[in-house]
């Protein structure tokens, strides 16, 4: 009779331990998921301000996938995490409109600012060199007339 009680107590303790492990695992996974999701929309630029920023030439070719572009941004020092930048691309309005060309970007730009520059649909002017400044001004002028 004593061994049945011990087995019952061990069974209950095992179940409690299993529940605690599941709860702790869920909390850890939930926290990591929240942090990642938050960073998708609120990731800070690589440089804290314009004073510490550096200009970077980035060549995007026609055959580059969104994953290739994310990898390139990390290699050029414009993003911290390839997977994060890839998710930022595919969750943006620019996921299907990134234009090939040579871009001059800065390490004080956020992912959103970078995507806005490389994702702008340009008129066929034969100019593949794009620093983003002229296009951004043109876009602002177009929006002010609406």
Helices and strands as residue ranges (DSSP letters): H 2-42, G 50-52, E 55-60, H 66-75, H 82-90, E 101-106, H 111-118, E 129-130, H 133-144
